[in-house]
Amino acid sequence: MRNEPSNRHGNSEVHDDKQTFVDKPGVGILTLLQPRPGERILDVGCGNGNLTAEIAAAGAIPIGIDLSDEMVRQARQKYPELNFQVENACHYQTDVRFDAVFSNAALHWIKDASGVANSIWLALRDGGRFVAEFAGSGNVAVLTAAIEQTLETHGYAWAGRNPWYFPTIGEYASLLEQIGFRVTLAQHFDSPTPLKGETGIRNWLDKFANYFFPDVTPADKVSIYRAIEEKVRPHINREGQWMADTRRLRIVAIKPPA
């Protein structure tokens, strides 16, 4: 789900990466959602619409929203029978409330966590549920620490380069409770992600280069990538297989009946 340019990338390659690694685990979070026939469900950060389509296949009536014109275009092309809209999750409004709000691999892109949580609250009917999974505290910590150290060694300031919001389980549950939600499930777990081939780290860095390296010269980038790779190798390379140190939060919360 893209929010503002500083919070969510407009590059479809990043979303493609998300879909490659997250769609199958996303089916797991759908078991917590348990979409039922006839339910109205909002999919926040729908991306290419794959999980929105899974919700529809269960008989529910989903609406998928994403701030990316390109991702909504792709979703509409893949699933023309479904409803996809270009919307900012922090300011989304609806006249008809939803039975559930669902989000997978999106909320860590939105630094205005309070804004989007309030929008979700307002979108839900009384008694409705919010089910989400996204990156949590410590996500890719080995990678980002190596990027920060290497950039600064090469004379590039780190400030302003990290685009993500990675809350602890306590921070996010408390945020929801302050709004009025009753949090019924909160899990923070490791979910190591394989990166393909020997060039897996470099490919991962390329996916997020517009954040981490926009002002880095091509010559510096080569040496920086090499240095990052060597820093992280002892920690996330397992017998030749790169495994990104990803961590996830999984949340289920209820908007209590009035």
N, C-alpha and C positions, 0 to 999 in steps of 0.2 A: 504494500500500500504506500503510495508516494504521498507525502504531505507537502512540504515546501522544499525548494531546491536544495537548501542546506541540510535537510533532514532525510531526503529520499531521492535517490538517483533517478535520472530520466533516461538512463541507458538500458535498452531492452536486454542487452547481454547480461546485465546483473540479474534481471528478472529471469532470464533463461537459466542462469546458474541456480537461482532459487528453485525453479521448477524442477530442474534435474535432480537436486538433492532432497527436496522437501515434499514433493507430491505424494510419494509412497508413505513416508511417516505421517503426512497429513491425513491419510485415510485412517490412521490410528486415532487421531484426535476427533475424527468424525464419530467414532464409537462412543465418545463422551457426549457429543452433541445429540446423538440419537434423533436425527430429524424424522418427523412423523408426517404422514400424508395430510396435506392441507395447511400445514404450518407456514407462516410467513417468516422467512429467515434472511437476515442481512449478512452478506459475506464482505467483511471489511478488508480491503487489500486483496481483491480477487485475482489479480495477475491475469494469467491467460485463461482463467475460468474453469480449470480442470476440477477443482474441488467444488465449485458452484454447481457444476454438472452432476457431481456425485450426490450433492444435497437434493437436486431435482430428481435424480433417479430413485430416491427414497420416497418420492411423492410429495415433497414439500414444495413451496413456492418461493424460490430464492431471488434476491436482487443482489448483484455483485457490484461493488463500487471500488474504484481505484483512481488516483489522481493522474495516472499516466494515460494520455490519449492513445499512445501506441499499444499499451497492454489491453485497454478496453477495445480497441479496434481488433486486436487478435482474438480476444474472447468472443466478440460478436461474430467474427468470421468462423470460428470453430463451432460455436453454439448459437446459431441465429435464432433459435426458438426461445432463448433465455434473455433476461433483462439485465443489461450491464450499463452502468452510468459512470461518467467522469465526475467524481466528487472528492472534496477534501474531507477526510474523516473528522477533522477537528471542528468542522462547521456544518456537518450533515444535519439536515432537518427532514422530517417526514410528517405527513398529516395522519397517516395510519400506522399505528405502532406494530412492532414485530414481536413474534413469539420468542424469537431467539436472535442473538447476534453472535456470529462466528468469525474468527480471524486466525489465520495460520501464516507464520513466518513474515509478519508485516509490522507489528507494533513496535519492534525495536528500531524501525526507521523513523518513528515519529517522536521527536524529543518533547513535544508538548503533550506529555502523557495525560496530564489532567484534562486538557481540552478534548482529547479523543475519548477518554473515559466518561466525561460528562455527556458527550454526544451519544455514546452508546446507551447511557442511562436514559436519556430523553427518547431514544429510538425504541426502547423496550416498553412493552405493556407491563402493567403490574403483574408480578408473578413470573415474568419472562426471565430467560437465562442468558448468560454471557459465557461463551466457551472459547478459549484462545490458547494458542501455543506460539511462543516467540523466543528469541534469544535472551538469555538472562545473564546475571552477573558472572564474570569470569569467562564469557564467551570469547573464543579466539584470543585469550589473554597472552599466550606464548607468542603468537604471531604479532599482535599489536605492540607488545613490549619490544620485540626485536625490531619492528619497523621504527618505533620511536627512537630507540637507542642508535640505530644505524643512521637515520636521517640527521639526528643531532651531531653525530660524529662527523658527518659530511657537511655540516654547517647549515642545515635546514631546520628551522624551528618547527616543533611539533604542534603547537597551539592551533586549534581550528581545523585539524585534519580528520579527527575521528567523527564519523557521521551518525554514530549509533547511540541508542538508549538501552543500556543493559542493567535493569534494576535487580536488586536482591528480591527474594521471595517476600521478605518483610516489607520492603518499600512498596512493592506493587499491591500486595494484599491490603496494606494500610491505606493506600490511595483509594482503592475501591471502597473500603469500609467508610472512609471519610465522606464519600459521595452518598453512601446509603446502601451499597450492596452488602449482601451476606455471602461471604466467600465460603464455599462448601468444599473446594479442593484447591490446593496449591502445592505444586511439585516443582523442584529444581533438580535437574538431573543432567548427567553427562551424556552426550550423544555424538561420539567421535565420527567425523565425516571423512571418508576416503577421498583423496585427490588423485586423479588419474595420472599414472606414469611418473617418470623421473622429473619431468618438468611441472609437476603438480603445483608446487609452491609458486613458481613463476607465473603459471596460468592464473592462480588465485590472486596474486598481486596485480596482474593485468586487469582482472575484473574490477578492482577497486582503485585503479591507478588515478582516476580523475579526482578521487578524494585525497589519496596519500601522496601522490607524486606530480601534481599538475604543473609545478614550477621547477621540476627536476630536469636537468639537461639529459639528453640521451646517453651521453658518456657516463655521467654519474649514475644513471639508473642501472646500467649494466653492473657496475661495481656494487651498488646498493643491493640489488637483487641477490647477487652472489653472497654478500656478507649476511643478509637476512637468512638465506638458505642454510648457511653454515651455523648460524646462531641457533636456529630451531631444530636442526637435524637431530641432535641428541635427545630431544624431548618429544618430537612428533613423527619421527621416521621409525617404523617398525619393520625391520627386516626388509628394507627396500620399499615399503609402502608408506606414503605420506598420509597422515591422519590428522586433519584439522581438529583442534581442541575445542569443539563446539559444545555449548551448554544451553539448555532450554528451560524455559518456564512454561508450566501448563496450569491453566487457571479455569475454574468453574465458579461462577457467582450468580446469585439470584437477586433480582429486583423484588423486594418483598411486596406482597399484596398491600394495597392501601388500607 
